[in-house]
Amino acid sequence: MTDFERELVHAFNNFFEDEGLSGIAHRKKQHRFSSQLCDVLVDSPHDMFYLAIENKSVKTSSTNKLYFSQHFSDTKEGHQVARISDFLDRSGRQGFLAVELKRGRGKSRKAYMVPWKIVRNRFENDETGIHLDEIQEYPEVLRDSESYSVAQICQNLEI
């Protein structure tokens, strides 16, 4: 599990606890030779919090775009975007792509939540990816010195 995945799981669980809501965010244990469908799953009796979140971390000094060919896997089971889209269709979960931008030494990381329908649409229309400038137009997952908070995202996203 990456630090970003762990931090996002903690952020959702802290939100549920702070708000007195039923829900839990977790990460399925990944086995060495099997792939997982999404990085973070959020379960709750509240439909708006029945989520699947794929996490990506990118160095802004290395790329200006999140590429479907480079940042997502393609296996014999199909491309990762198609596999996640199928999982969302079958499970009824709402999907998001959480993108953490690593901006270099001395600059804090920033993260954004992109609705999966945007990712899916771009992929199905044969686009190469999503420009980082566009990703920054989506809601930011706020961060204090050490941890992320999803409180504002949960209150403001149309989920």
C-alpha positions in Angstrom: 0.0 0.0 0.0 1.4 3.4 -0.9 1.5 6.3 1.5 -1.2 8.1 -0.5 -3.5 5.1 -0.4 -3.0 4.8 3.4 -3.6 8.5 3.9 -6.8 8.5 1.9 -8.1 5.5 3.8 -7.3 7.3 7.1 -8.9 10.5 5.8 -12.2 8.7 5.0 -12.3 6.8 8.3 -11.5 10.0 10.2 -14.3 11.8 8.4 -16.8 9.0 9.3 -15.7 9.1 12.9 -15.7 12.9 13.2 -19.2 13.2 11.6 -20.7 10.2 13.5 -21.5 8.4 10.2 -21.5 4.7 9.5 -18.9 3.8 7.0 -15.4 2.4 6.6 -12.7 2.8 4.0 -10.3 0.0 3.4 -7.9 -1.5 1.1 -8.2 -5.1 0.0 -5.1 -7.2 0.7 -3.2 -7.5 -2.6 -1.6 -10.9 -3.3 1.6 -11.1 -5.2 0.3 -12.5 -8.5 -3.2 -11.2 -8.5 -4.4 -7.8 -9.5 -6.9 -5.7 -7.5 -9.7 -3.8 -9.0 -9.3 -0.5 -7.1 -6.9 0.9 -4.5 -9.5 2.1 -1.9 -13.0 0.9 -1.3 -15.4 2.8 0.9 -18.4 1.0 2.3 -21.4 2.7 4.0 -25.1 2.3 4.3 -25.2 5.8 2.9 -25.3 5.4 -0.9 -23.3 8.5 -1.5 -20.3 6.9 0.3 -20.4 3.6 -1.6 -17.2 4.3 -3.5 -14.3 2.8 -5.4 -11.2 5.0 -5.7 -8.2 4.4 -7.9 -5.1 6.3 -6.7 -2.3 7.6 -8.9 0.7 9.6 -7.8 2.7 11.5 -10.3 5.8 13.7 -10.2 5.0 17.0 -11.9 8.6 17.4 -12.9 8.4 14.2 -15.0 5.1 14.6 -16.8 2.4 17.1 -17.6 -0.2 14.5 -18.3 -1.6 11.3 -16.7 -1.3 8.9 -19.6 -3.6 5.9 -20.1 -0.7 4.0 -21.6 1.9 4.8 -19.0 0.1 5.3 -15.7 -2.5 2.5 -16.0 -1.9 -1.2 -16.5 -2.9 -3.3 -19.5 -3.1 -7.0 -18.9 -4.7 -10.0 -20.6 -7.9 -9.2 -18.6 -7.9 -5.8 -20.4 -6.9 -2.2 -19.7 -7.1 -1.0 -16.1 -9.6 1.8 -17.0 -12.0 -0.8 -18.7 -11.6 -3.2 -15.8 -12.4 -0.6 -13.2 -15.3 0.7 -15.3 -16.8 -2.8 -15.4 -16.3 -3.2 -11.7 -18.2 0.0 -11.1 -21.0 -1.0 -13.4 -21.4 -4.4 -11.7 -21.0 -3.2 -8.1 -23.1 -0.1 -8.2 -20.2 1.9 -6.6 -19.4 5.4 -7.6 -15.9 5.8 -8.9 -13.2 8.4 -8.5 -9.6 8.8 -9.6 -7.6 10.3 -6.8 -4.5 12.0 -8.2 -1.6 13.1 -6.0 0.7 15.6 -7.6 4.2 15.4 -6.2 5.6 18.9 -6.9 9.2 18.5 -5.9 11.4 19.2 -2.9 10.1 22.0 -0.7 6.6 22.0 -2.2 3.7 20.3 -0.6 1.9 17.5 -2.4 -1.6 18.2 -3.6 -4.4 15.7 -4.4 -7.5 16.0 -6.5 -10.6 13.8 -6.9 -11.6 13.2 -10.6 -15.0 11.6 -11.1 -14.5 8.2 -12.8 -17.0 9.1 -15.6 -14.5 11.7 -16.8 -11.7 9.1 -16.9 -13.9 6.6 -18.6 -15.1 9.1 -21.2 -11.6 10.2 -22.1 -10.4 6.6 -22.4 -13.4 5.4 -24.5 -12.9 8.4 -26.8 -9.3 7.3 -27.5 -7.8 10.3 -25.8 -4.2 9.7 -24.5 -4.9 10.8 -21.0 -5.7 13.8 -18.8 -3.5 16.9 -18.6 -2.4 17.8 -15.0 -3.8 21.3 -15.4 -7.2 19.8 -16.0 -6.9 17.5 -13.0 -6.3 20.6 -10.8 -9.8 21.9 -11.9 -11.4 19.1 -9.9 -12.0 19.3 -6.1 -8.8 19.3 -4.1 -8.4 16.9 -1.2 -7.2 19.3 1.5 -4.0 18.6 3.4 -2.6 19.9 6.6 1.1 19.4 7.4 0.9 15.6 7.6 -2.5 14.2 6.5 -5.3 14.6 4.0 -8.9 15.5 4.9 -11.9 14.5 2.8 -14.4 16.4 4.8 -14.8 19.2 2.3 -14.8 16.8 -0.6 -17.6 14.7 1.0 -19.7 17.8 1.6 -19.2 19.4 -1.7 -18.8 16.7 -4.3 -21.9 15.6 -6.1 -21.6 12.0 -5.0 
